[in-house]
Structure formats: structure tokens, C-alpha cells
Amino acid sequence: MSIVLLDKVAEQGSRAFLIPITAENIISKSRKREVMICRRVYINLILKNSDATLETIGEMIGRDHATVIHNRREFENAVGAERELLDKIYNACKFVAIREFRGLEAEESIRAEIMNKRADRAVMIYRKKIKELMEEESGKVSRLLAAVKRHTSIDAGCPGFIREKLRKEVSEIVG
């Protein structure tokens, strides 16, 4: 049994529900909603991060393997407010479970992967913004080139009023 993980789930459950939840509550026979949600999180953290069998996990919490299976289904099928609570507690505890069952290297690797995904998302957002700006500027440049073509194709020695019209048009386009 992972005491560190159990304590972390109890701590996060207490924060989420604003009531005291202890590690003992989670492994007790209690059927209070808050305790059952914390128990589901604890079971699923162990299922996803360890090689423990269903029977072993059941023994850790004083239950049988069928209870572990039921809790896994309830965790996966949760919706609405319960889904939000499960995710909130789960996400707050997942790195403790990873470190506990897979080691520090796995935790660091997963954290790096998350940071890379966030960086990739930021790069995509910036690329999209740059593309939009370039398209906007491209329109200005196209209009500018068209204006220059119109006014310079007349004659290299065009009169001053045409040059002035060109300057005015260019300054409107450029902003």
C-alpha cells in the first residue's frame, strides 16, 4: 500500500470537498460520496501506474477484485460535477503516483512531455497569429505594388501631381 499516495488523495479530497478526509476513511467501509470519490481516484491511480493485480489492489483497501473493477468503471463513466471532482483530485495526485510506482525518472519524463506539448501548443498559436498578420500585410503589399505599377507605368518622367497621388495612396496603404 502506498501511504504517501493515500495521504495525498485524502489531502486533495479534503480540499475539494472542504471536509476532513483521512487515509483511514478511504480504506474504510464508508459509503459517503466524498470518501467513495477519493477511493475511486486512489484505485485508478494505482491501476494506471503500477503492475499490481486487481486482487492486490483490492487487498490494499480491504475489498475484493470485483470492487476494484466496479470502481474503475465508475471512474471511467463519471460525468458532470462528479467527473470534475474526480479529475481535480486525480490530476493533483498523479505525479505522486507516478513517482511512487514508476520512479523519479518517469515523473520527470512525463513532466517534460507535458511541457513540450504546452510549448508546441504555444508555437502553433503564434504561427497562426503570424500567418494572419502576414496575410493582412500581404494584402497591403499587393495593393501597394498595384499602386506603384499603375503610376510608374505611365512614364518615368511623370508629372508631380501623379507622384503626389502615389505618395498619398502608399501612405494610406502602409498606415
C-alpha positions in Angstrom: 0.0 0.0 0.0 1.3 3.4 -0.9 0.8 5.5 2.3 2.2 8.6 0.6 -0.3 8.4 -2.3 -3.1 7.5 0.1 -2.3 10.6 2.2 -2.1 12.8 -0.9 -5.5 11.6 -2.2 -7.0 12.2 1.3 -5.4 15.7 1.4 -6.7 16.7 -2.1 -10.1 15.2 -1.3 -10.3 17.3 1.8 -9.5 20.4 -0.2 -12.0 19.5 -3.0 -14.9 18.8 -0.6 -13.9 21.2 2.2 -14.3 18.5 4.8 -11.7 16.4 6.6 -11.0 13.1 4.8 -8.3 10.8 6.1 -6.4 7.9 4.6 -8.3 5.7 7.1 -11.6 7.0 5.6 -10.6 6.0 2.1 -9.8 2.4 3.1 -12.8 2.1 5.4 -16.2 0.7 4.5 -17.6 4.2 4.3 -20.1 4.8 1.5 -20.1 8.6 1.9 -20.0 10.2 -1.6 -16.8 12.2 -0.8 -15.0 9.1 0.5 -16.1 6.9 -2.4 -14.8 9.5 -4.9 -11.4 9.6 -3.2 -11.4 5.8 -3.1 -12.0 5.7 -6.9 -9.2 8.1 -7.5 -6.8 6.1 -5.3 -7.8 2.8 -7.0 -7.4 4.3 -10.5 -4.0 5.9 -9.7 -2.7 2.5 -8.6 -4.3 0.8 -11.7 -2.7 3.2 -14.1 0.7 3.5 -12.5 1.6 0.1 -11.1 1.7 -3.5 -12.1 -0.5 -4.5 -9.1 -3.2 -7.1 -9.8 -6.9 -6.4 -9.2 -6.7 -8.8 -6.2 -3.7 -7.0 -4.7 -5.3 -3.6 -5.1 -8.5 -4.9 -3.5 -6.5 -6.2 -0.5 -4.8 -2.8 -0.1 -8.2 -1.3 0.5 -9.9 -4.2 2.3 -12.0 -5.2 -0.7 -12.1 -7.8 -3.4 -11.1 -7.6 -7.1 -14.8 -7.0 -8.2 -14.9 -3.8 -6.1 -11.7 -2.6 -7.9 -13.3 -3.4 -11.3 -16.5 -1.6 -10.3 -14.6 1.5 -9.1 -12.6 1.6 -12.4 -15.9 1.5 -14.4 -17.4 4.2 -12.2 -14.3 6.4 -12.6 -14.3 6.0 -16.4 -18.1 6.6 -16.7 -18.4 9.6 -14.4 -19.9 12.7 -15.9 -20.8 16.3 -14.8 -19.8 17.5 -11.4 -18.5 14.1 -10.3 -16.2 13.9 -13.3 -14.8 17.4 -12.5 -14.1 16.3 -8.9 -12.5 13.0 -9.9 -10.3 14.8 -12.4 -9.4 17.6 -10.0 -8.2 15.1 -7.3 -6.7 12.7 -9.8 -4.6 15.4 -11.5 -3.4 16.8 -8.2 -2.2 13.3 -7.2 -1.0 11.7 -10.4 2.7 12.8 -10.1 2.9 11.3 -6.6 1.6 8.0 -8.0 4.0 8.1 -10.9 6.9 8.8 -8.6 5.7 6.1 -6.2 5.2 3.3 -8.7 7.4 4.2 -11.7 10.2 6.3 -10.1 11.5 9.8 -10.3 12.8 9.4 -13.9 9.3 8.5 -15.2 7.9 11.5 -13.4 10.5 13.8 -14.9 9.9 12.3 -18.3 6.2 12.8 -18.1 6.6 16.4 -16.8 8.9 17.1 -19.7 6.5 15.6 -22.2 3.7 17.8 -20.8 5.9 20.9 -21.0 6.8 20.0 -24.7 3.1 19.7 -25.5 2.4 23.1 -23.9 5.3 24.6 -25.9 4.1 23.0 -29.1 0.6 24.4 -28.5 2.1 27.9 -27.9 4.1 27.7 -31.1 1.0 26.7 -33.1 -0.9 29.7 -31.7 2.0 32.0 -32.5 2.3 30.6 -36.0 -1.4 31.1 -36.6 -1.1 34.7 -35.4 1.9 35.3 -37.6 0.2 33.8 -40.6 -2.8 36.1 -40.0 -0.6 39.1 -39.8 1.4 38.1 -42.9 -1.9 37.7 -44.8 -3.0 41.1 -43.7 0.3 42.6 -44.6 0.4 40.7 -47.9 -2.9 42.4 -48.8 -1.3 45.8 -48.1 1.8 44.9 -50.1 -0.3 43.7 -53.1 -2.3 47.0 -53.1 1.0 48.9 -52.8 2.6 47.1 -55.7 -0.6 47.6 -57.8 -0.5 51.3 -57.0 3.2 51.6 -57.9 2.6 49.7 -61.2 -0.3 52.0 -62.1 1.6 55.1 -61.5 5.0 54.2 -62.8 3.9 52.5 -66.0 2.9 55.9 -67.4 6.3 57.5 -67.7 9.5 57.7 -65.8 9.2 61.4 -66.0 5.6 61.6 -64.7 4.3 64.9 -63.5 4.5 65.9 -59.9 0.7 65.6 -59.2 0.9 61.8 -60.1 3.9 61.3 -57.8 2.0 63.1 -55.1 -1.1 60.9 -55.7 1.2 57.9 -55.5 2.7 59.0 -52.2 -0.8 59.6 -50.7 -2.0 56.2 -51.9 1.1 54.4 -50.5 0.8 56.2 -47.2 -2.9 55.2 -46.9 -2.0 51.6 -47.6 1.0 51.4 -45.2 -0.9 53.2 -42.5 
